[in-house]
Every structure is written in structure tokens, then in C-alpha cells.
Amino acid sequence: MARIIHLTDPNDSRVADYTSLTDVALRRKLEPERGMYLAESSKVLRRALDAGHQPRSFFMAQKWVDDLADVLEAHPEVPVYVGSDEVLEAICECLPGWSGTGWSGWFRSR
């Protein structure tokens, strides 16, 4: 069963990974050093999994949970942060390019 965590506060510290790196150059420097990267969209997320990369967390609107149910069930230990459109939009003001129309996930490369 998926580990779904419902977000009600845009300042929730559990989603700091999705808000703390706003500068593209900083993200390019830190993410490879830590072996982590942000996958945005179902297609990229699924490709990362197919390549054997390990998800650290998932982030999405409630309306997308069913579309990604197979992935979430295959990784029950990974937190799935879900929130209303309003809460996610407030969080994503710090995440350039995230439109709220898809999924995001932090991954560790092999």
C-alpha cells in the first residue's frame, strides 16, 4: 500500500526537497554531487524507475494518484506527498517549471 501523506500546510518541512533549491545553477551543482535529481512528468519518472534509479519521494495532486498507482504500490516505502491544488501551488511557487498538471519525484541514481 502506498505511503500517502496529505499536505495541508505549504510550509511543511517534509517537502523541503521540493522548495529549497530554486536556483537552476545551484540545483545542477548539488543534485549530481548527492546522486539525486528531480524527475518531472510521468514519462521521465517511469524511465528513471526502468533504469533502476530509486525514488526518494513523490509529489503530486490527489487527482494523479490513480494514474500512478502501479508505481506507488511497487514502492510502498516511499512517501507520496499529496495536496490540494491550492497547497501544491503555494509550495511550487519555489519550484520553477512545475505546473501542477503532473507528477514529480526525487530519485537517487544507482
N, C-alpha and C positions, 0 to 999 in steps of 0.2 A: 504494500500500500504506500502511496506517495506521502511524503512528509510535507504537507501543505501548511504554510504559515501565512495567516491572513494579516495583512498590514493595515493599520488604521492611522498610523502616525508617520508623516513623511520624514520625520527626523529619527526614525527607528535605527538604532546603531547597527542592527543586523544586516542592513542593506548598504552599509558604508562603502563596500566594494563597488557599488553602482553609482556612487555620488562623489567619492573623494578624489578621483582622477579626472579632472575636467580639461586639462591642457593636453592636447594631442602629442606634443613632443615629450612631455613627461610620461604619458602612457607608453609611448614607444620605447622609452628608456627603461622603465620599471617592469613592465609586463614581461619582456623577454628575460630579464635578469632573474625573475622569480619563476620563470617557466609557466607563466599564466597569460591568458588572453581572453578577451571578451568576444563571444560569438553572438552575432545578432541575426536573427531570422531562423526559421525552421530548417531551411536548406543547409545553412552553414552549421547549425547546431548538430544536425544529423550527420553531416560529413565529419565533424570533429569526433563524434562517437564512433563512426565507422572506422576512423583512423586509429582508434584505441585510446584517444585522449579521455581523461577522467573529468567529469563535471564536478565543480566545487559548489555551485548553486545555480538555480534557475530563477527567473524574474519575469512575471507576465500578468496580464489582466485575467480575471476569472474566466472570461469568455473563451480563452485559448486553452484551458486545462484539458478539455476533452480531446482537442486536436493533437495534443502531445502526450496523451495518456499512456501510450506504449513506452515512450521514453521514460516517463516519470515512474512507471511501475517497474521498469528494468533497473532503476537506480533509487530504491526506496530510502537509502541512507542520505540522499542529497536533499537539502532544504529547497522547497519550492515557494518563493515569495510571491504572493498573490494579493492584489488590492483592487480597490475601485479605481475607475478612470481618474477621478479627482486626486486620490492619494498618489497614484503612479505618475501622473503628470507633474505633481509637485516634486516628487523625487527626481524625475527625469529632466527637470529644468537644468540639472547639473550633468546630464548625460547627453552630450551632443549627438544628434542624429537619431535618437530613439524616439519613435513616433507614437508608441503605444499601440501600434497595429500588429505587433508580432511578439516574438519571444526574445529573451536574452539569456545568456548563461556564461558564467565564468568557468573556464577549463584550465586544467593542468596538462601540459604536453607530456608525452611519455618520458 
